[in-house]
């Protein structure tokens, strides 16, 4: 199966590293015009050097008004959105701060709402579009120390279903993916402790973590016409962890 996106333009948030960077790579190699958003200029500079044909925007998505000002001029151009940007910090109940709650919800929830609202007006006029929200296994199962992060990802999953309901009449599909641990640089640090890593691997029927390119391929499938009429799903990409008792 060949995934093709003739004449399409995609907006990817959290594009500087990890899964987001791999999504940009895979879209760009399929001749998609990519608008890559990241807060960190050095990450965008290296991405632009690697993929000169993409457009990069340095933007802090937590700033609601600046995000609207920056993205609304692109609304009529964009055919696909990948809401990938996220903040993650694992803190046990009893030690969670107000700032930690604000950091998670402003980026993982509010920013997705804002970006989607900014961009979908153009999609509605074209009566065509596809959106993938990047959620997490932590939104589907209870994980220790993931109270705030996991609750934001559970919100993303329900937001996805409501967006699919409201945007479906305009032929705009909205789905989410729920990756388990993925071998990005950030995850390698977070899961480097052998005891913690082995605990998670013991619950994975496939006995391994995801690779970023595997997650990106699933996202591209959901973006593409090959996945019609899939709409409003939450797709675990976790090696089967959701089939087991955590």
N, C-alpha and C positions, 0 to 999 in steps of 0.2 A: 504494500500500500504506500503510495507516494502522497505526501502532504504538500499541497500547493496552495499558494495564496496570491493569485495573480492581481497585481495592482493594489495590494492591500497595505494599509498603514496601521502599525501597532504601537500602543503606548505601554511601556513597561516601567513600573515603579520598583524601587529597591534594586536597581539594575547594576549597581557597582560591583557586587560580590556574590559569591555562592550561587544559589539557584537562579536568582535574577540575572546574573551575568550570563549563565548558560542559556537561559531563555533567549536573551538578546542574540547570542551567537547563533543559535539554531534558527531563529527567525531571519536574521541577516543573511545566512547562507542560502536561504530560500527566496532571496530577492524581495523580502518584505522591507518596506520603509519603516525603520524603527526609531521611535522617540524614546530615549532612555533617560529616566529620571533617577537621581540619587542626590543625597545631601552632601556627599564628600567629593570635592572637586578633584582630588588626586585619583580617586577610583574612576571618575568619569574621564579624566585625561588619559589614563592607561587603556580604558575601554575604547575610546576614540582612536587611539593609536593602533590598537589591534583591529578595529573595524571602522575604517575611515568614512564609510558611507552612511553611518548612523548619525542621528541628531541627538545631542546630549543637552540636558537641562539640569543645572544645579538648583535644587529646590528642597526646602524643609517642609514636608507635607503636613506637619503639625500646625503650620500657620494657615488657617482656614482662608483668610482673605487674600493672602499672597498666592495661594494655590489657585484660587478662582481667577485672579488677575492674570496669572501665567498661562493657565490651561484653556480658558474659554476661547482664545483666538484659534486654537487647534481643533475645536469641536467638530467642524465640518469635514476635517481631513481624516479623522480616526475611524477605523473599522473594527479594531480589536483592542481590548484592554486586558492587561494582566496586573491585578492589584497584588503585588508581591511584597511591598515594603512592610516591615514589621519590627517591633521592639520585643526583646525577650530577656527576662531576668527571673531566675527561680529563687523564691523566698518562702520560707515556711510560714504558715499561719501564726500570727502573734508577733511577727517581725515586719510585716508589710507596712509601708509608709504611704501617705497620701500622694507623695510625688511619684512613687512607683505605679500607683493606680493611674494617675494622670498620664504618665509616660506611655503606658500600655494602651489605654483607651484612646488617647488622642491620635496615635499612629495606626493601631491595629483595627480600630473601629471607625472613628470619626473621619479619618483620612480617606478610607474606602468609600464612605458615603459621599464625601465632598468630591473626590475625583470622578466618581461615577456620575454624579449629577452634572458636573461641569462638561463632561464629554458626550453624554448620551443624547443631548438635544440634536446633534448632527446625525447620530445613528437613527433617531426617530424619523427624521425627515427622509432619510434614505431607505427606511424600513428594512434595515439590515444591520447586523452586528453580533459580536460574540465577546463575552467577558468571562474571564476565569479569575476567581478570588483564591489566593493561596492561604489555606487554613492550616490545620495541623492535626496529627493524631491526638494531641493534647486537648482538642476540642471535642473528641469523641469518647475518650476514656479518662478516668481519674488518675493523674500522676502526682506523686508526692512533690510538694514545693511548687506546683504549677497552678496555684489557685487563680492568680491574676491573669497570667498569660493564657491558661487554658480557658478561662471564662471569656476572654476576648475572642478566642478562636471559635468557641461555641457560638458566640454572637455572629461571627462571620458566616458560619454555616446556616443559621436561620436567616440572616440578611440575604444570603444567596437565594434562598427559596422565595423570599418576598420579592426580591428584584426580578427573579424569573417570572413570577406571577404578574408583576406590574409591567414589565418590559416585553413579555412574550407577544402581546397583541401587535407590537411594532416589529415583530420578527427579529428581536434581539434575544439571544440565548445567554443565560447566566448559569455557570456551574462553579463548584469549588473543588479543590483537591485537598487531601489531608495526608501530607507526607509524614511518615515516621522519621526516625533519626536519619539524616542525610549527611554524607561525608563532605561537608563544607569545612572551611577552616574554623569557623565559629563552633560547629558541632564537634569537631575533633578536640577542641579545648574543653567543651562542656561534658563530653563523654569519654575523656581520657582516663578517668579513674577506672581501673580494671574491674573493681567490684560493681560499680554502677553500669559499666558497659556490658559486663557478662550477665547481669540481671536482665537487662533489656534483650540481649541476644537470645537468652534462654526462653524468652516468651515469643520469639519470632520463628514461625515454622520454617522459613527459608534460611534462618540462621545467619543473616547478614544485614547490614544497613544499606540504605539507598545510595546510589551515585547521583550527582546533580543532573547528569545528562538523561538519566532514566526518568526523573521527575519532569524535566523540561519536555521530553517527548510526549508524556501524558498530557501536559498542558497544551502542546501544539495540536494534539489530536482533538481535544475539546474545543479549541479555537476553530478548527477546520470544518469544512462542509462534510467531511467524512463522518462526523459525529452527530449530524442532524438525524433525528429530532431530539437528541439528548438535551434536557433543560431542567435546571433546578436540582441537580444531584450533588451529593457530597461524596467524593471518590477517595477512599483510603488507598494510599500507596505506602504500605507498611510491611510487606512480606507476609501478611496474614496475622499480624498481632491482634487485630480486631476480632479474629475468630477464637481467640483464647481468653481465659480468665487472667486478668492482670494480677 
